[in-house]
Amino acid sequence: MTSLTRDQIDAFWRDGAILIEDAVPPDWVARVADAIERDIENPGPFCNNYVLPDGGRFHGNLRLWEHDPEFRAYCFESPLPELAAEIMGTERLTLFYDQLFVKEPGVDQPTRWHNDQPYWPVRGRQVMSFWLALDHVTTESGRLEFVKGSHTWDRWFQPEPFAPGGTPYERGEGYEDMPDIDADPESYPTIGWDMKPGDVVAFHAMTVHGAGGNSRRDRRRRGYTVRYCGDDATYYAGTGTSDALKNAAMQTGDPIESDRYPLVWTR
């Protein structure tokens, strides 16, 4: 069982993201990899698979745990829940949702700079993600980059579609446009890591991040992400969030704990 040091936890809250090497044992990596192939072959209902103009294929999906027992087992039983509770210092931990990103070889389309929480119907500081690498990830294959300390800005950036021609999001209350991160690296220093299968990046839901395209012709870039919420997370029914993540049975201020957002860990 991977255990974190005090320095790692402090770095998470200071920088907004940390690398945890070998966080997921090989047997879990293999089980997730098999589940990914099943989802590509027979996608769940929230798939956003698309083919780029040059023929490259991107496969994305979310809420997979609701339909595949292997994804569910990983979200509930892998080392991640205890790591999330350790990082956030929470008494209770709920699963918000999971998400899959597969950039096939040659899908050289970057993922735009964004912070996640403006897309989501949730408020609170104890909201975080784990991005699992299932391949060797480098800058060439589209590793994640994070704007250091951006989770502390309390700036909510307007969600934009990731897929070409995607449906625009409603304007969120108090949201602003993303600044040009690439044009001013001194003002927006970034951190990122090469990864191997079984490594995870843990990052806060307000940390600004993006990724390059997969320019490799010999390697996929499979990433599987699980999002967890701690004690202070509450539902948000305002405008501008993803329709696929909304829950009509909940109202603003309700605790994030329900059949949709199940309890996965308690102290």
C-alpha positions, 0 to 999 in steps of 0.5 A: 500500500502506497503511503504519502509523506508529509512533504507530498501532501504539503506539495499538493496543497502548495502546487495543486498537483503531485506525481505519485509513482507506482501508486497503482499495482500492476494487477489493477493496471491490467484490469483497468486496461482490459476494461478500457478495451471493452469500453472502446469496443462497446461504449457506455452511454456518455461516450464522446468518441470522435475522429479528427480531420486527419483521421486520428481517433480520440475516445472519451467517456465518463461515469464508466463505474456505473456500467462496468464492474471492473471500473467500479472495483477500481474506484472503490477498492484500489489504493486511491480512496485511502490516498484521497482521504490522506491528501484531503484530510477528510472523514468521509470520501465520496466518488464523484465520477470517473472519466476515460481519455484515449489519444490514439497514436498521431492524435496531435490535438492538445487539450485546452487549458482549463480548471475542472470544477467550473464544469462540475455541479459541485462546490467545496475545497475537498475535491480532487482527481487521480489521473492514472497512466496506462502507457509511458507518457512523455511530452511527445505523447501528451503528458499533463501540465499544471499551472503551479499554485493556480488552485489558490487563485479562486478564479473560475474559468469559463468551460469550453468544449473540448471536441471540435464543434462541441456544444458551447456551455452556458456562461457561468455566474462569475466565470472569466475567460482563460488567460493565454497561459502559453504566452506568459510562462513567467507569470504562469509557471507550469509543472508536469511529469513523465509517467509510466504505467501505474503512476498517478498524478493527483491534482486539485479540481481548481488547478489549471491544467492542459495536455499536448497532443499525442505526436507519437506514431507508435504509442497510445496515451491512455489516461483514466481519471477518478474524481473524489469529494471530501467532507465540505463538498456540496452540490451546485445547481447553477448554470454552466456545468456539464449536463452529464454530471447534473443530478435533478434530484439534488439542490444547491447545498446538498451534501455530495453523497447519494446513489450517484455519488456513493460513499467509498471510504470513512475514517 
